[in-house]
Amino acid sequence: MTKVGFVSLGCAKNLVDTEVMLAKLVAAGYEITPDEAEADIIVVNTCAFIESAKQESIDTILDLAWLKEHHKLRGIVVTGCLAERYGKEVPRELPEADAVVGIGSADRIVEAVRAVEEGRRDWYAHGEKETAPLGGDRVLTTNGFAYLKVAEGCDNRCSYCAIPLIRGKMRSRPIEELVREAKDLEALGVKELCLIAQDTSRYGLDLYGAYKLPELIRAVCAETKIPWIRLLYLYPDKITDELIAEMRDNPRVVKYADIPIQHISDAVLSRMGRHGGADVIRSAVARLRAAIPGVTLRTTVMVGFPGETKEDFRALCRFVKEAKFDRLGAFAYSPEENTPAASFPDQIPEQEKQDRCDEVMRIQLGVSEKRGKTFVGKTLRVLCEDFDVPAGVYVGRSEADAPDVDGKVFFSSDRKFAFPRFVDVKIEEAEDYDLIGTNVSLF
């Protein structure tokens, strides 16, 4: 039996696509292996959001090509954003790729693998991404939690972002379809469901003519018993009073919101093409904190956008200090081809962009250190997901920790138990972004 390996790069939305492709290959009779050295064929689901992501995708393909010469690997299938964005350029520039499958043709992954299996090269499929099927059966690759992708594509058209070019217009999935998928995930043992899209807060506008995220949450909660529902990627201008009320009043929605703001300077936000300025951002933060005591707020900011003055940057630093986001990530602007911002004047030198990025993260580290100390002595409900054998401790996350991007809770326990499961942990120590404690009870 042919063994297929998978490498999934990039965001959580890409991971969901990987899980759907895995299910199609399993249904077709292929064996999936986590060991790249044992694989006959490897599928690389690539990212191409920014230059560093593209380079990581290319480097991964080149690294895997080594297995063709030194192990049993017969071929590499390239899928995802790099395949969609560059199409037939991929096999020309990367002859190590034996088949290329664009996002609009992801449902043809079995055909691609069969073509490589038969020794064919330069197999290529590039369908219409805006009519491609959404969703499907999945092979879950996460433990304890799962992502539910509620929509594909994006309509925001920020001047720096290539996602609409790669993924197309926003397409929300029907509530009934998402509820069915949530029930399937619950049957697989999922205890935390993370709702995601490029702009999750916009969910339903294209399909129903109104923001329907609160209604979707209520439908999922009515049909499942999944304990934790987490909302990621809520844009400040679309955080409605109804959504805040649902987050506040629904005990199964974790008190956590990921709000990508990108900047606080009105001049920069305007050039970025963001919807709503500094007042909208400040209002969203204030409304969430006023309505939901103890809510955890995460954000991302971009530095070095074309034309960002020193005063713009200082304003951003002041806001990071003032707002005291519980979680914050910063990245330097990357000019992406075919986006308006790539041709804007007043591009910032690379070193200056990196210096600004480092400065923001230094500020945030101070915020995080102070925040972490406030948890010492408290007992937190934690979703335990793993056991670190070398360290001899369990690993989990609290409500304040989203998968993959936030910190962890490391804890010891006198009792052995299977996971995933919820436990209470008394926090005894705080590191930069992680917490350390002792298990006090199981659930």
ZAMARGU-4260 file (C-alpha; in steps of 0.2 Angstrom, whole numbers, plus 5000, padded with zeros to 4 digits):
<rodrens>
0) 5000/5000/5000 | 5006/5017/4995 | 5011/5028/5011 | 5007/5046/5010 | 5015/5059/5021
5) 5008/5077/5024 | 5017/5093/5029 | 5005/5107/5033 | 5012/5125/5034 | 5004/5142/5038
10) 4988/5146/5047 | 4974/5136/5056 | 4963/5138/5040 | 4976/5129/5030 | 4977/5115/5043
15) 4958/5112/5040 | 4961/5110/5022 | 4975/5098/5026 | 4963/5087/5036 | 4950/5087/5022
20) 4963/5081/5010 | 4969/5068/5022 | 4951/5061/5023 | 4950/5060/5004 | 4966/5050/5003
25) 4961/5038/5017 | 4944/5035/5009 | 4954/5031/4993 | 4963/5018/5002 | 4980/5026/5005
30) 4990/5024/5021 | 4994/5040/5030 | 5011/5041/5039 | 5018/5054/5050 | 5036/5048/5046
35) 5042/5058/5031 | 5056/5045/5029 | 5043/5031/5027 | 5032/5040/5014 | 5031/5035/4996
40) 5023/5052/4992 | 5022/5068/5002 | 5009/5082/5000 | 5015/5099/5006 | 5001/5111/5009
45) 5010/5128/5007 | 5007/5145/5014 | 5011/5161/5004 | 5004/5175/5014 | 5020/5185/5016
50) 5038/5183/5010 | 5044/5173/5024 | 5030/5161/5023 | 5034/5158/5004 | 5052/5155/5008
55) 5047/5142/5021 | 5036/5133/5009 | 5050/5133/4996 | 5063/5127/5008 | 5052/5113/5014
60) 5050/5107/4996 | 5069/5108/4994 | 5072/5099/5010 | 5060/5085/5006 | 5068/5083/4989
65) 5083/5076/4998 | 5072/5061/5002 | 5070/5056/4984 | 5089/5053/4983 | 5092/5045/5000
70) 5075/5036/5004 | 5060/5029/4996 | 5051/5045/4992 | 5044/5044/4974 | 5036/5061/4973
75) 5030/5078/4980 | 5013/5086/4978 | 5012/5104/4981 | 4995/5111/4987 | 4989/5127/4996
80) 4992/5145/4994 | 5009/5144/4985 | 5001/5132/4972 | 4986/5144/4970 | 4996/5160/4969
85) 5010/5154/4957 | 5001/5140/4947 | 5012/5133/4933 | 5027/5143/4939 | 5029/5131/4953
90) 5035/5116/4943 | 5045/5128/4932 | 5054/5136/4946 | 5054/5120/4958 | 5056/5105/4947
95) 5057/5095/4964 | 5037/5097/4963 | 5030/5082/4954 | 5012/5088/4955 | 5004/5105/4959
100) 4986/5107/4965 | 4978/5124/4967 | 4966/5129/4981 | 4951/5128/4968 | 4956/5110/4964
105) 4960/5103/4982 | 4946/5090/4980 | 4957/5082/4966 | 4971/5078/4978 | 4968/5059/4975
110) 4970/5061/4957 | 4986/5071/4960 | 4993/5057/4971 | 4988/5044/4959 | 4997/5053/4945
115) 5013/5054/4955 | 5011/5036/4960 | 5010/5031/4941 | 5027/5041/4938 | 5019/5055/4929
120) 5027/5073/4932 | 5021/5090/4929 | 5003/5085/4934 | 4993/5101/4937 | 4976/5106/4942
125) 4970/5124/4945 | 4951/5125/4946 | 4940/5140/4950 | 4943/5144/4969 | 4927/5154/4971
130) 4916/5139/4967 | 4926/5125/4974 | 4917/5114/4988 | 4919/5120/5006 | 4921/5108/5020
135) 4920/5089/5020 | 4925/5074/5030 | 4941/5077/5040 | 4955/5067/5048 | 4958/5076/5064
140) 4976/5080/5067 | 4974/5090/5083 | 4972/5083/5101 | 4957/5089/5112 | 4953/5104/5101
145) 4948/5107/5083 | 4946/5122/5071 | 4929/5125/5063 | 4932/5135/5047 | 4916/5145/5045
150) 4920/5154/5029 | 4933/5155/5015 | 4941/5170/5007 | 4939/5188/5012 | 4931/5204/5006
155) 4940/5217/5016 | 4953/5221/5003 | 4967/5228/5014 | 4980/5236/5003 | 4994/5225/5010
160) 4985/5208/5009 | 4986/5195/4996 | 4973/5184/5003 | 4958/5189/4992 | 4970/5186/4977
165) 4974/5169/4984 | 4958/5163/4992 | 4945/5174/4983 | 4929/5182/4989 | 4922/5178/5006
170) 4910/5163/5006 | 4901/5159/5022 | 4896/5141/5025 | 4878/5138/5029 | 4874/5136/5048
175) 4866/5119/5046 | 4882/5112/5038 | 4893/5119/5051 | 4882/5112/5065 | 4884/5095/5057
180) 4903/5097/5056 | 4903/5102/5074 | 4893/5087/5079 | 4905/5076/5070 | 4920/5084/5078
185) 4912/5081/5095 | 4910/5063/5091 | 4929/5062/5089 | 4931/5069/5107 | 4934/5087/5103
190) 4932/5098/5119 | 4937/5115/5112 | 4930/5121/5095 | 4939/5136/5088 | 4928/5146/5075
195) 4939/5153/5062 | 4939/5162/5045 | 4949/5176/5038 | 4937/5188/5046 | 4926/5177/5057
200) 4916/5192/5064 | 4909/5195/5046 | 4902/5178/5045 | 4885/5176/5036 | 4885/5194/5028
205) 4888/5187/5011 | 4876/5172/5013 | 4862/5179/5024 | 4864/5198/5022 | 4868/5201/5040
210) 4881/5196/5053 | 4876/5179/5059 | 4891/5174/5071 | 4880/5175/5087 | 4866/5164/5079
215) 4879/5151/5073 | 4886/5150/5091 | 4869/5147/5098 | 4866/5134/5085 | 4882/5125/5088
220) 4879/5125/5107 | 4861/5119/5105 | 4866/5104/5095 | 4883/5099/5104 | 4889/5099/5122
225) 4907/5104/5117 | 4913/5113/5133 | 4923/5127/5125 | 4919/5138/5110 | 4933/5150/5105
230) 4932/5165/5093 | 4947/5169/5083 | 4949/5184/5071 | 4936/5197/5076 | 4938/5213/5067
235) 4935/5228/5078 | 4922/5237/5066 | 4911/5221/5066 | 4911/5217/5085 | 4892/5220/5087
240) 4883/5222/5104 | 4874/5206/5100 | 4891/5197/5098 | 4897/5204/5115 | 4882/5199/5124
245) 4883/5181/5117 | 4901/5180/5123 | 4896/5187/5140 | 4881/5177/5143 | 4885/5160/5135
250) 4895/5150/5148 | 4902/5139/5134 | 4910/5153/5125 | 4927/5156/5132 | 4930/5174/5138
255) 4943/5177/5124 | 4944/5188/5108 | 4957/5189/5095 | 4956/5206/5088 | 4968/5210/5074
260) 4970/5229/5074 | 4986/5231/5064 | 4990/5249/5070 | 4983/5263/5080 | 4988/5278/5069
265) 4973/5284/5058 | 4985/5289/5044 | 4992/5271/5043 | 4975/5263/5045 | 4969/5273/5031
270) 4983/5268/5019 | 4981/5250/5025 | 4963/5251/5019 | 4957/5245/5036 | 4938/5247/5040
275) 4937/5259/5055 | 4951/5270/5063 | 4958/5272/5080 | 4942/5277/5088 | 4934/5261/5082
280) 4948/5250/5089 | 4948/5259/5106 | 4929/5257/5107 | 4930/5239/5103 | 4943/5236/5117
285) 4933/5246/5130 | 4916/5238/5126 | 4923/5220/5127 | 4932/5224/5144 | 4917/5233/5151
290) 4905/5220/5147 | 4915/5204/5150 | 4926/5206/5166 | 4942/5197/5165 | 4941/5194/5146
295) 4957/5190/5137 | 4961/5201/5122 | 4974/5196/5109 | 4979/5206/5094 | 4992/5208/5080
300) 5000/5223/5074 | 5010/5228/5059 | 5026/5239/5059 | 5035/5247/5045 | 5020/5250/5033
305) 5025/5261/5019 | 5024/5279/5025 | 5024/5274/5044 | 5032/5289/5052 | 5042/5289/5068
310) 5027/5298/5076 | 5015/5284/5069 | 5026/5271/5077 | 5028/5280/5094 | 5009/5281/5094
315) 5008/5263/5092 | 5020/5259/5106 | 5010/5271/5117 | 4995/5261/5113 | 5003/5244/5116
320) 5008/5251/5133 | 4991/5258/5137 | 4980/5245/5131 | 4989/5231/5139 | 4983/5217/5128
325) 4984/5200/5136 | 4992/5193/5120 | 5000/5202/5106 | 5010/5198/5091 | 5020/5210/5080
330) 5026/5207/5062 | 5036/5218/5050 | 5027/5223/5034 | 5031/5213/5019 | 5027/5220/5001
335) 5017/5207/4992 | 5016/5207/4973 | 5000/5213/4965 | 4994/5221/4981 | 4992/5240/4981
340) 5004/5243/4996 | 5018/5235/4986 | 5019/5251/4975 | 5016/5264/4988 | 5030/5277/4991
345) 5040/5279/5007 | 5044/5261/5009 | 5053/5258/5025 | 5071/5249/5025 | 5071/5231/5031
350) 5082/5234/5046 | 5071/5248/5052 | 5056/5237/5051 | 5064/5224/5061 | 5070/5236/5074
355) 5052/5243/5076 | 5045/5225/5077 | 5058/5221/5091 | 5054/5236/5100 | 5035/5232/5101
360) 5038/5215/5107 | 5050/5222/5121 | 5036/5232/5127 | 5024/5218/5126 | 5035/5206/5135
365) 5035/5219/5150 | 5016/5218/5149 | 5015/5199/5148 | 5027/5197/5163 | 5016/5208/5174
370) 5001/5199/5168 | 5008/5182/5172 | 5012/5187/5190 | 4993/5190/5193 | 4989/5172/5191
375) 5001/5165/5204 | 4991/5158/5218 | 4976/5156/5208 | 4967/5140/5202 | 4963/5139/5183
380) 4953/5127/5173 | 4965/5119/5160 | 4962/5108/5145 | 4976/5095/5146 | 4982/5090/5129
385) 4999/5082/5131 | 5013/5075/5143 | 5031/5081/5141 | 5041/5065/5145 | 5058/5073/5147
390) 5051/5086/5159 | 5039/5074/5168 | 5025/5087/5167 | 5008/5088/5159 | 5004/5102/5146
395) 4988/5111/5143 | 4980/5128/5140 | 4968/5139/5150 | 4954/5149/5143 | 4966/5163/5140
400) 4977/5152/5129 | 4972/5149/5110 | 4980/5134/5102 | 4997/5136/5093 | 4999/5155/5096
405) 4998/5158/5115 | 5006/5151/5130 | 5005/5135/5139 | 5001/5129/5157 | 5014/5116/5163
410) 5009/5106/5178 | 5014/5091/5189 | 5001/5079/5195 | 5002/5064/5208 | 4988/5056/5197
415) 4990/5048/5180 | 4976/5051/5168 | 4972/5050/5150 | 4970/5066/5140 | 4962/5077/5133
420) 4953/5081/5149 | 4949/5096/5160 | 4959/5098/5176 | 4961/5112/5189 | 4979/5118/5191
425) 4985/5129/5205 | 4997/5141/5197 | 5014/5143/5207 | 5025/5152/5195 | 5024/5163/5179
430) 5037/5163/5165 | 5037/5176/5151 | 5022/5168/5142 | 5019/5152/5151 | 5012/5147/5168
435) 5018/5133/5179 | 5008/5124/5193 | 5001/5108/5201 | 4986/5099/5197 | 4973/5099/5211
440) 4957/5091/5203 | 4951/5081/5188 | 4935/5083/5178
</rodrens>
